[in-house]
């Protein structure tokens, strides 16, 4: 009995320790890892869950009280995770579907850890009656995070995204927003059930502070979710509370409605438009959502193609490429999410995944209001949290923080409403000897093996990749050696490693400090690795484009064009690919092919002025001035357009009057420099107008005395001296 008691006690405290360390996750930032705000937190969460589940398994064997129970929520969670295993197995890139990448750290690996967290937390925190303490721990951490955000607002700490949108230690304003939203309602729930006055008011103050900070994240989906959730919470309170509380709730509801209505009416006022936060919130409109709507249309097209199993997690890029909407040309070049969590699951796991994901909310809300174990304040606060989260997810994608809090609330509900499973209950508890000598050693070996297999290789790559792309005191040879090491042991996030290698190689080729031998070495390595990526996943347009980049850096234009042609077939409406192909054709002297590529890009996105410039340039280069002028007139209303690409086209097509006209426009601008005047002089010289060449250089020397020496040297060359 002594051994059993000792093993059980150790297992209990290990499980509790791991679970109570989970809320500290937002504080973890490891700068030595690739994507330091994400990777460190994810590995931290995984390891804690693995330890917690291992300890819970030991407890399950020794004590029936810790065994899993049945609830509709728990069953839905289990089926959802199991279905996604099937969907991910049939994904175009199953490895990425299971393991994700450094930027997201999701995939099925995260889902199965969330499943483990769900069952371990539900059982252990239920038995130990520790849910309130767990959420108070979370709120304690949120105080630190809120303090960090306040220091960013004051200018004391830098905002990591390089904008005015606070992100604290989470590294992304949208991630901070949903983290704060969950904690707002957790704080309100605990405040409404707290008997100590000082703690009650402290929690209310914290909820107000974090609600305000949500506005400074400028994450509009979360702001909408917060307002709607608060409105719902006050409405439910007005319906179900005592007479006195009902009055307060009605007053709060009226106040919220007046505040929202006043803001809407004043949305165009100087006060609102003069405040960056208010202005961004006020800009919410159907027109403002055009990008989202375009992505959603693409997503639905992809879902219709694979309605049963979807494209697997991290498979949205295939949809993005195949069904690309040209109106997104000036947006991010590569979207890996639909910016709607519900649609994301529809595309990732088909219609079954979508139904199951919605069912997570539905089953949770149903059981929440059916359970006699949960008080009215708990029901209202948790309902508001789930509804606010759902609204957030209509406009934003899920992330590690939202997943953890969502599954924590699901586990809380499950722990309160689940009922024993007879078959589990009837299974005998293990003896002290079996627990100490059999279960504990096996579980210990399994958990350490799991931690090593699931986490350590990824952690090593995350660290090594940072070394590979960072300047080294030993020179570029050290970087090459690190990339060679990564290539020799392909592991987690191979695509990201290879893309970083391509970027590094392209920079190295342009660097005068890098020897030809070193350039050749890094380029050949990049070519080899990207070819492996393309061979493994031939339907990924992004990989084809990356391979074309490195071929171009290597000076192999023919091979680069071959990859671009493949990319065109995979993503025929993506203007970027046509522009890349046109630029390469132009550089190789294939002006007719360049003309076709540039015009195709323009036809896909005629509303974009830079595409019009490319089309006009291609037409000029192909000696089709009429077509070029037609494009310029359509896009700009004039044929006199100031453009670098047009300047190159004029030079190559020997359109000297047009080139001279453009440089005349530029020298007439206030920001004209000596080099601008010298460029005009060069245009005159190319046109054979020696007199105006000399005159222009002389003018430049007068306007810019510091450039006199350069002017004198130019005049000497013109005069043949």
Secondary structure, DSSP 8 states (H G I E B T S, - for coil): -HHHHHHHHHHHHHHHHHHHHHGGGGG---TTSSSTTTHHHHHHHHHHHHHHHHHHHHHHHH-GGGS--B-HHHHHHHHHHHHHHHHHHTSTTHHHHHH--TTT--HHHHHHHHHHHHHHHHHHHHHTT-HHHHHHHHHHHHHHHHHHHHHHHHTSS--TTSSSS--GGGTSHHHHHHHHHHHHHHHHHHHHT---HHHHHHHHHHHHHHHHHHHHHT-HHHHHHHHHHHHHHHHHHHHHS-HHHHHHHHHHHHHHHHHHHHHHHTTTSHHHHTSHHHHHHHT-STTTTHHHHHHHHHHHHHHHHTTTTTT-TT-HHHHHHHT--GGGTTS-S---S-S-HHHHHHHHHHHHHHHHHHHHHHHHHHHHHH-TTS-HHHHHHHHHHHHHHHHHHHHS---HHHHHHHHHHHHHHHHHH-B--HHHHHS----HHHIIIIIHHHHHHHHHHHHIIIIIHHHHHHHHHHHHHS--TT-HHHHHHHHHHHHHT--TTHHHHHHHHHHHHHHHHH-TTS-HHHHHHHHHHHHHHHHHHHHH-TT-HHHHHHHHHHHHHTT-HHHHHHHHHHHHHHSTT-HHHHHHHHHHHHHTT-HHHHHHHHHHHHHH-TT-HHHHHHHHHHHHHTT-HHHHHHHHHHHHSSS----HHHHHHHHHTT-HHHHHHHHHHHHTSTT--HHHHHHHHHHHHHTT-HHHHHHHHHHHHHH-GGGHHHHHHHHHHHHT-
